[in-house]
Amino acid sequence: MYKKLMLLKENPQLYQRTELDKQIRRFFIQKYVIFYRIEKNEIELIRILHQKSNYNQKRIYKIKSLK
């Protein structure tokens, strides 16, 4: 898991964008899918879900910003 997170840190645009929101990207680590976005040269982790979750249908990866 650590290696993948370091790879993300070094190459934030490496992973694919989601179908429903092109600002959000995702990648898989073991049995989990991690959603993130890149803002102002920072990586913002949005959500970590088990890959068996039906995240595309329910749009449960979308979170409103608290800003």
C-alpha positions as CSV (number, residue, x, y, z in Angstrom):
1,M,0.0,0.0,0.0
2,Y,2.8,2.4,0.9
3,K,4.5,2.0,-2.5
4,K,1.3,2.8,-4.4
5,L,0.7,5.9,-2.3
6,M,4.3,7.1,-2.9
7,L,3.7,6.5,-6.6
8,L,0.6,8.6,-6.4
9,K,2.6,11.3,-4.7
10,E,5.2,11.3,-7.4
11,N,2.8,11.0,-10.3
12,P,-0.7,12.3,-9.3
13,Q,-2.1,12.2,-12.9
14,L,-1.1,8.6,-13.4
15,Y,-4.5,7.1,-12.5
16,Q,-7.7,7.2,-14.5
17,R,-10.5,9.7,-14.1
18,T,-13.9,8.7,-13.1
19,E,-16.8,8.5,-15.6
20,L,-19.1,10.8,-13.7
21,D,-16.7,13.5,-12.6
22,K,-13.6,14.2,-14.6
23,Q,-11.9,16.0,-11.7
24,I,-11.9,12.9,-9.6
25,R,-9.5,10.1,-10.2
26,R,-9.3,6.6,-8.8
27,F,-7.0,3.7,-8.2
28,F,-7.0,0.4,-6.5
29,I,-4.9,-0.9,-3.6
30,Q,-5.5,-4.5,-2.6
31,K,-9.3,-4.7,-2.1
32,Y,-10.0,-1.0,-1.9
33,V,-10.6,1.8,-4.4
34,I,-9.3,5.3,-3.5
35,F,-10.8,8.4,-5.0
36,Y,-8.8,11.6,-5.1
37,R,-8.5,14.9,-6.9
38,I,-5.6,17.2,-7.6
39,E,-6.0,20.8,-6.4
40,K,-3.3,23.5,-6.3
41,N,-0.5,21.0,-6.5
42,E,-1.9,18.9,-3.7
43,I,-3.6,15.6,-3.6
44,E,-6.9,15.5,-1.8
45,L,-8.0,12.0,-0.8
46,I,-11.8,12.0,-1.1
47,R,-12.9,8.6,-0.1
48,I,-11.6,5.0,0.3
49,L,-14.2,2.2,-0.4
50,H,-14.1,-1.5,-0.6
51,Q,-14.0,-2.4,-4.3
52,K,-17.2,-4.5,-3.9
53,S,-19.1,-1.3,-3.3
54,N,-21.3,-0.2,-6.2
55,Y,-19.8,3.3,-6.2
56,N,-20.7,4.1,-9.9
57,Q,-24.4,3.5,-9.6
58,K,-24.9,5.2,-6.3
59,R,-22.4,8.0,-6.9
60,I,-21.2,7.5,-3.3
61,Y,-17.8,8.8,-4.1
62,K,-19.1,12.3,-4.6
63,I,-18.6,14.5,-1.5
64,K,-19.5,18.2,-1.3
65,S,-16.6,20.3,-0.3
66,L,-16.6,21.8,3.2
67,K,-14.9,25.0,2.0
